[in-house]
Amino acid sequence: MTSPADRNRIFILTDINNEPDDAESFCRFLLYSNLFDLEGVVATTSTWLRASTHADQLIAIIKAYGEVLPNLNAHAKGYPATDFLLSKVGSGLPVYGFEGVGEGKDSDGSNRLIEAVDKDDTDGRPVWVLLWGGASVLAQALWKVSNTRKPEEVEKTTQVFGYGPPFQNSSTSSVFTDGTSTRLVRVNYMENRAQLSERIATWCGISGDVYYNLPGADTTLVTQDWVRKHIQIGPFGKMYPMFLFIMEGDTPTFLYLIPNGLGVPEHPSFGSWGGRYKFIDEKSRVYSDAIDRVISKVDGKLYTSNQATIWRWREAFQNDFAARMEWTLTPNFKACNHEPIPIVNGSSGTLPIRISAKVGETITIDASQSYDPDGDEITFHWFQYKEPTCVQHNVEAELPDFEMHGTERAPILRVTMPKTVKFCHLYREAKRDYHIILEVEDSGIPKLTRYRRIIITVHE
């Protein structure tokens, strides 16, 4: 079970009933709801659903979740009660974009969002607003506090993080360019140009390869056959609708926040199951697409793209989803697979481990205490993740390869630091961070993976 500080506070805005993908994402989200604190889930309008909202569909999915809740609780702690989830469901106004923003435009949804952000949180955690639909509910909440509260109160209220496509409705861009403290991890910065921005957006890495003709990823994990075999099983799996275009376009918003040892939500450039994003605009505090260089497991070719920041992890997050859906079928712990537990240098948490080292120094990092709760064999894979600290796409020219002395697949890594920190004329500091990712994979069915990020500050 995650610690309170690791449990991100979530508020979802969804245009559910527009097409099947929001219902798909919500089904997956509920299987991970033990890892989050859900503050609200509000049915909204969007570009493609302009005059109605459908909270009834959220309620139906939650009730189906309630049928399998005892089974889920047998496999992991912290799953919220059905009544609690139902109490978090709300609706925005059934109008489009700016028609829902301004004097007299408060809604159940916007009031719920204000209440969530106003709530005292002992750990000082922000609210993550996941934009699966239009942003008018968020825009109205910000409009209200901006027009009814003192500046210092507005500063507190606007300490929220948003994540979602910019083209869901006409209010989206204004929410993040009005000079407030709101920070946005935005999937694509092209405003209201849906077809073009969809095809090139990072979130397409979740499953858009065939539909958008995007190469490199393993498409066998996002087919209708795969969904029927692994997801549409049991009373809860039957609530998962078959996709029409691509599956779960909104799912990266919370994959990004899963505390699995890989991502660090406050650092979008680090990368996670939900992708990697770079800071592009200080005034609006916007993050947008970043690019990874990934060797495809399908054809062995090198691909450089923003979608690769998601699909490089696809086998892991799809296996994880399938395993959790299997949890819904039985309370028998031994009948299902559960994720391994990485322990690095004696630490079993999910936050990065930070190490300081001198240029040319050789250090060891010990993960030999890692284990699997099912008793499965586990394998180790250490690799250098260069992109998070690079200032250009050509990471090979900017950063050297670490010398790992043949221990890349061993439980204890032996790694030698580079002989200088200056490999790029743009980088002139006397120290630099280097990221190493440890993947721990079990031998269960399906194979499950957890991570630990090690950030080594190398100084002269």
N, C-alpha and C positions, 0 to 999 in steps of 0.2 A: 504494500500500500504506500502511496506517495506521501511525503510529509506535507503539512499545510503550505509551506513556502514553495513547494514544487507544483502545487495545484493551481493552475492558472484560472482566473475568473473569466467566464465565457458568457457573452450575450450574442445570440444569433438572430440575424434578420434574414428571413427566407421568403422567396416568392414561390413557395411550394404550390404545386398543382399547375405551374407553368409548363413543365415537362418533368419526366421522371427523376431527373438527377438530384433534385433537392430531397426527395423522399429517400433516395439511395444514400445520400450523404448523411441524412438524419438517422437512418438505421445504423450506419457504421458509427456515427458519433455516440449513440446510446451504448454501444458495446465498449466504448472507451470512457463512458461517463464517470466511472470510478476514479479516473485520473484528473478530473476537472471539478471546479465548483461552478455549476450552471446558475447564472444570475437571471437569465430570461431567454425565451425563444419566441420571436414575434413574427407572425405572418404579415408579409408586406406585398406591395405591388412591385412592378419592374417594367422595363421596356416592353417585355413580351406578355405582361399580365397587368394591364393598366387600370382596371376598374373593379377588382375584387381581391379579397384575401381569403385564405383557407386554413384557418387555425384548426378546423375539424380534422384535417389530415394529420396534423401533428398529434392531436389527441388520440386518434386511432392507432398510430404507431406506438405511442407511449403505452397504451393499454395492452398492446401485443407484447411489448417489452415486459410489462408486469407479469404476464403469464410465465415467462422464463426467468424472472428475477431470482427465484430460489436456486436455480441451477447456476446462474452467474455468480451468486454469492458463495457457492461452494468452491469456486475456482479462484476468486480474487476478492479482496475486501474493498469496501468503500462504494459499492453501487448504490445510487440514491433510490429512495422509495418511489413507487409509482405516484402516490398522491403529491409528493414533493415536486416531481417533474410536471405534473398536471397544473400545479399552482404557478408554475413559471411561464405558462403559455399565454400569449397575448396577441393583439392585432394592431396594425397600423390603420390609417385611414384608407378607404378603397378609392384613392385618387392617385394620379401619376405625378411624380417628381415634385416640382415647386408648388403644385396645387396643394400639397400637404404641408407647406412650410409658411409660418407667419402667425399673425394675431388670430386667435380662435381656432388654430389648427392642431391643438394638442390631441393626442390619442392615448388609448390604453397603452400602446406600445411605447410611445415617447415618454409617458409618465413613468412606466416601469424602468426604462433606461436611466432616467434621472435618479430614481430611487436607488437603483443598483450602484451608481457611481457615488451617490451621497453616503451610502452605507459605510460606516467606519470599518476598516480592515486592519486588524492588529499587525499584519505583516506588511502593510503598505502596498499591497498588490494592485496594479491597475486593472481596469476592465478591458478585455479584448473583445471588440465588436467585430463579429464575423459577418461580412457582407455577402450573403448568398443571393440576395435580392437587391432591390433599390435601397438607397441610403436616406430616403426622406424622413424616416423615423429618427435616425441619428441627427439629421440636419435640423429637424424641429426641436429635438432635445437641446442641441447647442444654441439654436435661435432663442429658445425660451430662457435659458440661464444667462445668455449674453444680454438679454433685454430686461431681466428682472432681478439681477444680482449685481453686487459690487464687483469691481475688477478682480480683487483678490479671491472672491468666491468663485468667479468664473475660471480662474487659473486652476483651482482645485477640481472643479467639475470637469474640465476638459482634459484631465490626465487619463485619457483613454487611448487605446491602440486600435486602429482599424486595419482590416486585411480583406481585400476582395477586388474583383474586376472593376474598372472605372466606368464601364458602359452600361451598368444595370439600369440607371435612370439619370434624368437630367440634373438631379441635385448632387450627384456623387462628387463632381469635381469641386464644387464650391465648398463642400464640407472640409476639404483639405487644403484650401488655398485662401482661407480667410484670416490668417494670422493668429489663430488660436494655438494652444499648446498641443492640440491633437497631433499625434504622429501616425502616419499611415505606411503600412507595408503594402504597396500597391502592385498588382500583378503586371500591369502594363500602363504606360503613361499616355497612350493615344486615346483621346477623349471621344466617346460616342461614335466610334467607327467600328461597329461591332464585328463585322465579318473579317476585316483585316486584322484588327487587334486580337480577336479570338485566335486566329490561326497562328500568330506569332507569340502569343502570351505564354508565360512560364507555366501557368496551370494546365496547359494542354499536355504537359508531361505526365499527368496522372493517367491518361488513357487515350489521348487524341491521335495516336500514330497513324492508324488506318484511315480515319475520317479526314484528317488533314494532311495525309501523306508525309508524315514526319519520320525519318529513318532512325535506326539505332536501337530502339527499345524492344523488349521482348513482348510481342503482341499476344502471345498465347495466354498471358495472365489477365487480359482484359477483353476476352471474347464472351459471347453469350453462352457458349458451352461451359466455360469456366464458371460463370455466374450460376448457371443451373446446377452444376456439380458441387460447388463449394459454398455458395451463399444462399440460394433459395431452398434452404432445408429447414425443416421444423416449423413450428408455429410462428416464430419471429422472422425467420428467413423468408417466409411466404409474403411478408409485408414489403420485401425489397422488390421493386418493380424492375422489369427488364428495360435496359436503356434503349433510347431511340437514336441518338446521335453519338455521343460519347458518354461514358459512365462517370458520374461523380465529379463534375467539374469544380464543385465547391469544396470538396474534401481536403485539398491542400491547406485550407485555412486552419484546420485543427490538427492535421498531420504535423504542421509546423510547430504546434504547441505540445505535442506528446512528450513527456519527460522520459525519453529512452536513452539518454546519455549522449545523443548526437547533437541535437539543436540547442541553442541558447536563445530564447525568444527576444531578449533585449538586444541581441546582436544578429540582425537579419543576414549580414554578410558571412556569417559562419557556416550557413547551410544546414539543412535538416530534411526529414522526409517530405516536408512541404515546400522545398526549394530553397534557393539562395537569392538574396536581393541586396542591391547597393544603394547607398545614400546619394541622391542626385540633386536635391533642391533644399537649401538651408531655410529659405523663407517659408515654404509650405511643409518642410520636414517630410519629404516624400522619398520613399525607397522604391526602386523599380528593378527591372530585369538585370540579373547578373549571369555570367556565362561560365560553365565548367567544361573542361576537356576530359572526355570519358572514353575509355576503350569499351566498345560494345561487347557484351557477352554473347550476342547473337552472331555477329559476323567478324569480330576481331578488329574492326576498323575504329579509327579515332574520330569522335564526333565532338564538335565545339558548338554548344547551343545553350540557351537558357532553359529549354525543356529538359535537357540532360541533368539539370540540378535536381529534378524530381525523379525522372525515370531511372536514374542510376541506382535508386533504392527500391525499385518496384518489387522485385522478388521478395524483399524483406517485408514491405508493408502489406503486400497482398497475402503472403503466407500468414502474417500476423492477424489479418482480418479473418481469413478462413479458420484459423485456430479458435478465435473468439466466437465465431458463429457455431463452431462445434461445442463450445462450452454451453450454449443454450440448450443442447439436446439432452444433457445428463448431469446429475450432481456428482457423478463418479470422477473424482480427481484423477485417478489412475488411467481413466479411459481417454484422456485428452492430453495435449501437449501444452507446456507453459514455458515462458521465456527464460533463458539463462540469466544468471546474475554475475555481471563483471565486477571483480574486486581488484582495484589497481593501487598498488602501494598501500594496501590495507584499507582503502576507502571503497565503500559500496554505494556511494551516492550517484547522482546523475549530473552534477555540475562539473565543469572542466577542472582537471588537475593542472595546477600551474607550477612550473619548474624553472629555475634560473640556472643557466649554464654559461660557461665561457667558450669563446671560439676555439674549435679544435678539441674540446673536451669530450670524452666518452662517458656516457651515463647508462645506467640500467633502469628499466621500468618493469615492475613485477606484477603480473596478473595471474600468478599461479594459484591464488586462493579462489579464483572464480569457480562457479559451480552451476549445476542445473538442478532445479527442484524435483525433477522427475528421475534423476539419476542417469540421464542421457550423457553420452560422450559429448565433449565440447571441443571445438576447434578455434584457433586464434588467427587473426589476420590484422597485422599492423600496417598502416600505410600513411604516407605523408599527404595531407590535403593542402595543396599549395594555394588554391584560389582565394581563400578567405583573407590572406594578407598580401595579395598581389595588387598592383596598381594598373596592370595591363592584362590583356587576354593571353599573351604569350608567356605563360607562367614558366616554361622551361628556360626561357632566356633570362628571367628575372630571379628565379630561385634555384639553388642547387639541389640535387638529390641527396638526402641523408644516406650515410653509410650505415646499414643495419646489420652488417656482418652475418648475413644468412639467418637472422633470427626473426624474420618477418612472420613466420608461421609458428613461432615458439611461444610458450606462456610468459617467458621473460625476454624482453627486448633489450638488446645492446645496440646503442646508436651513438654515432660520432657526429658532433656538431661541425658545421662548415668552418673553414679557416678565416672567413671574413663575413661581416654582415652586409657589405656593400656589393650587391650584384647588379644594381640598376642605378643609372645616373640620376633618376628621380628620387631615389631613397638615400638620404644623407645622414640619418641618425646613427648613433653609435651602438644601437641595440635593435633587435627585431624579433617579433614573435613568429614561431613556426608551429603549425598544427599537425599533430599526429592523431589518427583515429584508430582505436582498437575495435574491431568487430569480433564478438564472441557468438558463435553459432552452435546450436545444439544439433543432435542427430535424430530428433523426433520427427513425427509426421503431422503437419508440415514442419520443415525446419524453421526455427525461430532465431532471431538475431537481436542482440542488444549491443550497446556501444559505450565507449568512454573516450572523451576528447582530452588529449593532453596538449597543453599550450606551453611550449618551451621558449622562454625569453633568452635569446643568445646575445651576449654583450662582449665587447672587446676588453 
